[in-house]
């Protein structure tokens, strides 16, 4: 009850939950909000109203206007919500599994095992994240699956370090020693006695990193190494707007819609996850919730 009361009484956490719920609803209702055309091979292929270079303003046919190449911005924003959830949850989920496994093994066994695994973590952390992800995505080719792989390869180390630090404290506690004295195996001790008590900080980090991974994926798409042309991806549609950020003389905001709608989607999505992460951090800290 304390958790529920905190979530609904704290304005920022309530805002984060509301935004996140809104994105969930948009993702679920995407086939009804932006109905795919019959000729589309995939619903993520954004329909086009033509091939003109100049973006077209908001109209009854294109609620958010169109980009260069006449891609429908409204369609891309709606279906891009599903893309964002796929990337964010996919990358974070895989990173948590890898990081928790590496960190748990390193902390529990210690010694040479800990030394080797942590030096591997240090090597990965020494590589600039965005540059490494960009290079690997370029090598793997364009596509959402390739982006998830690239971001996961260079995104699991923080979870490993966090879990390792938590388990180093937990594994010497009395209840763990008691389980060990009763003859419980290493796997049972890790799975039933240690990890459940070490995952709360991981949950907070994972929540906040979900938005961050979507932001990085958008940067990859903006740089041209993300998804295929026309794929419903917010970052790619910001890339379509870069030649139109400044309009014509006397009307600098003529093509504002090309940048505003996909940019606002990214901003609100990342903000929602950060606010929810902050709320979880405060809830799991007994000093914050009374």
C-alpha positions in Angstrom: 0.0 0.0 0.0 2.9 2.4 0.7 4.2 1.8 -2.8 0.8 2.5 -4.4 0.3 5.6 -2.3 3.7 6.9 -3.2 3.2 6.3 -6.9 -0.2 8.2 -7.0 0.7 10.9 -4.6 4.0 11.9 -6.1 3.3 14.2 -9.1 6.4 13.3 -11.0 6.0 9.5 -10.6 2.3 9.9 -11.6 3.4 11.8 -14.7 5.9 9.1 -15.7 3.3 6.3 -15.2 0.7 8.3 -17.2 3.1 8.9 -20.1 4.3 5.3 -20.1 0.7 4.0 -20.0 -0.1 6.3 -22.9 2.8 4.9 -25.0 1.6 1.3 -24.1 -1.9 2.1 -25.3 -0.6 3.7 -28.5 1.6 0.6 -29.2 -1.3 -1.8 -28.6 -3.8 0.2 -30.7 -1.3 1.0 -33.5 -3.2 -1.1 -36.1 -6.3 0.9 -35.4 -4.8 4.4 -35.0 -2.7 4.1 -38.1 -4.2 1.4 -40.4 -1.6 -0.2 -42.7 -2.2 -0.1 -46.4 -3.0 -3.3 -48.3 0.2 -3.1 -50.4 2.6 -2.9 -47.4 4.8 -5.9 -46.9 5.3 -5.0 -43.2 3.1 -2.7 -41.0 6.4 -1.0 -40.0 6.9 0.2 -43.6 5.7 3.8 -43.6 3.3 4.6 -46.4 4.1 7.4 -48.8 1.9 10.0 -50.5 4.3 10.5 -53.4 7.9 11.1 -54.0 8.2 14.9 -53.8 11.3 16.2 -52.1 9.5 19.0 -50.2 7.6 18.0 -47.0 3.9 18.7 -47.0 2.1 20.4 -44.1 -0.5 19.0 -41.8 -3.7 18.0 -43.6 -6.7 15.7 -43.2 -4.8 13.0 -45.1 -1.6 13.5 -43.1 -2.3 14.5 -39.5 1.3 15.3 -38.7 2.3 16.2 -42.2 4.8 14.4 -44.4 8.6 14.2 -44.6 10.8 14.6 -47.6 9.9 11.6 -49.8 6.3 12.0 -48.5 6.5 9.5 -45.7 3.5 9.9 -43.3 4.8 11.3 -40.0 1.7 10.3 -38.0 2.0 6.7 -39.1 5.7 6.6 -38.3 5.1 8.1 -34.8 2.4 5.6 -34.0 4.2 2.5 -35.2 7.5 3.9 -34.0 6.1 3.4 -30.5 6.3 -0.4 -31.0 9.8 0.0 -32.4 10.8 1.9 -29.3 9.4 -0.8 -27.0 11.1 -3.5 -29.0 14.5 -1.9 -28.9 14.3 -0.6 -25.3 12.9 -3.8 -23.7 14.9 -6.1 -26.0 18.3 -4.5 -25.3 17.7 -4.1 -21.6 16.3 -7.6 -21.2 19.3 -9.2 -22.9 21.8 -6.9 -21.2 20.3 -7.7 -17.8 20.6 -11.5 -18.4 24.2 -11.3 -19.5 25.2 -8.7 -16.9 23.6 -10.4 -14.0 25.1 -13.8 -15.0 28.6 -12.4 -15.3 28.4 -10.3 -12.2 26.9 -13.1 -10.1 29.5 -15.6 -11.1 32.3 -13.2 -10.5 31.1 -12.1 -7.1 30.1 -15.6 -5.8 33.2 -17.5 -6.8 35.7 -14.6 -6.4 39.5 -15.1 -6.9 40.7 -15.7 -10.4 37.2 -16.0 -11.8 36.3 -12.6 -10.5 39.6 -11.1 -11.7 39.2 -12.4 -15.3 35.5 -11.5 -15.6 36.0 -8.0 -14.2 38.9 -7.3 -16.5 36.7 -8.3 -19.5 34.1 -5.9 -18.2 36.8 -3.2 -17.9 37.8 -3.8 -21.5 34.2 -3.4 -22.8 33.7 -0.3 -20.7 36.8 1.3 -22.1 35.2 1.3 -25.6 33.1 4.4 -26.4 29.6 3.1 -26.4 28.0 5.0 -29.3 31.0 4.6 -31.6 31.3 0.9 -30.9 27.5 0.3 -31.4 27.7 2.3 -34.7 30.7 0.3 -36.0 29.1 -3.0 -35.1 25.7 -2.0 -36.6 27.5 -1.0 -39.8 29.2 -4.4 -39.9 25.9 -6.3 -39.2 23.8 -4.3 -41.6 20.7 -2.2 -41.1 17.7 -3.5 -39.2 16.1 -3.5 -35.8 17.5 -6.9 -34.9 21.1 -5.8 -35.7 20.6 -2.7 -33.6 19.5 -4.7 -30.6 22.5 -7.0 -30.9 24.9 -4.1 -31.2 23.5 -2.2 -28.3 23.4 -5.4 -26.1 27.0 -6.3 -26.9 28.2 -3.0 -25.4 25.4 -2.4 -22.9 25.6 -5.2 -20.3 28.6 -4.1 -18.2 26.8 -1.8 -15.9 24.5 -4.5 -14.7 27.5 -6.9 -14.1 29.3 -4.4 -11.9 26.1 -3.5 -10.0 25.2 -7.1 -9.3 28.7 -7.9 -8.3 28.8 -5.2 -5.7 25.5 -6.3 -4.3 26.4 -10.0 -4.1 29.7 -9.3 -2.5 27.7 -7.9 0.5 24.9 -10.4 0.5 27.0 -13.6 0.1 28.5 -13.2 3.6 25.2 -12.8 5.4 24.0 -15.3 8.0 21.1 -16.7 6.0 23.4 -17.5 3.0 25.9 -19.2 5.4 23.1 -21.1 6.9 21.9 -22.3 3.5 25.5 -23.3 2.7 25.9 -25.2 6.0 22.7 -27.2 5.2 24.4 -28.5 2.0 22.7 -26.3 -0.6 24.5 -26.2 -3.9 26.0 -23.1 -5.5 23.2 -22.8 -8.1 20.5 -23.1 -5.4 22.1 -20.5 -3.2 22.6 -18.0 -6.0 19.1 -18.5 -7.5 17.0 -18.7 -4.3 19.0 -16.8 -1.6 21.3 -14.3 -3.2 19.9 -13.0 -6.6 16.4 -12.2 -5.4 17.9 -9.8 -2.8 20.4 -8.3 -5.3 18.0 -7.5 -8.2 16.3 -4.4 -6.8 19.0 -2.0 -7.9 19.2 -3.8 -11.2 15.5 -3.1 -11.7 16.0 0.6 -11.1 18.9 0.7 -13.5 17.1 -1.3 -16.2 14.1 1.0 -16.0 16.2 4.1 -16.5 18.3 2.5 -19.2 15.3 1.5 -21.3 14.8 5.1 -22.4 18.5 5.7 -22.8 18.8 2.7 -25.2 15.9 4.1 -27.3 17.7 7.4 -27.4 20.9 5.7 -28.6 19.1 3.7 -31.2 17.5 6.9 -32.5 21.0 8.4 -32.8 22.1 5.3 -34.8 19.2 5.8 -37.1 19.9 9.5 -37.4 23.4 8.7 -38.5 22.1 6.3 -41.2 23.2 3.0 -39.7 20.0 2.0 -37.9 16.8 0.8 -39.6 16.0 0.5 -43.3 14.6 3.5 -45.3 11.0 4.1 -44.4 10.9 2.0 -41.3 8.7 3.4 -38.6 11.5 4.6 -36.4 11.6 8.0 -34.6 15.3 8.5 -35.1 15.1 7.9 -38.8 12.3 10.4 -39.2 14.3 13.1 -37.4 17.0 12.4 -40.0 14.5 13.1 -42.7 13.9 16.5 -41.1 17.5 17.7 -40.9 17.4 19.4 -44.3 14.2 21.2 -43.3 14.9 22.4 -39.8 15.2 25.9 -41.1 12.5 26.9 -43.6 12.5 29.6 -46.2 13.6 33.2 -45.7 10.9 35.0 -43.7 9.4 31.7 -42.5 12.1 29.8 -40.6 9.5 27.5 -38.9 7.8 26.5 -42.1 8.6 22.8 -41.7 8.5 22.6 -37.9 6.3 19.5 -38.0 9.0 17.4 -39.6 11.2 17.7 -36.4 8.6 18.3 -33.7 6.5 15.2 -33.7 9.2 12.5 -33.8 11.4 14.6 -31.5 8.5 15.0 -29.0 7.9 11.2 -29.1 11.5 10.5 -28.2 11.6 13.1 -25.5 8.4 12.0 -23.8 9.3 8.3 -24.1 12.7 8.8 -22.5 11.2 11.1 -19.9 8.5 8.6 -18.9 11.1 5.8 -18.3 13.4 8.2 -16.3 10.5 9.3 -14.1 9.4 5.8 -13.5 13.0 4.8 -12.7 13.3 7.6 -10.2 10.1 6.6 -8.5 11.3 3.0 -8.2 14.6 4.1 -6.8 12.7 6.2 -4.1 10.3 3.3 -3.4 13.1 0.8 -2.9 15.0 3.2 -0.6 13.2 3.0 2.8 14.4 6.5 3.7 12.3 8.0 0.9 8.9 6.3 1.5 7.2 6.7 4.8 
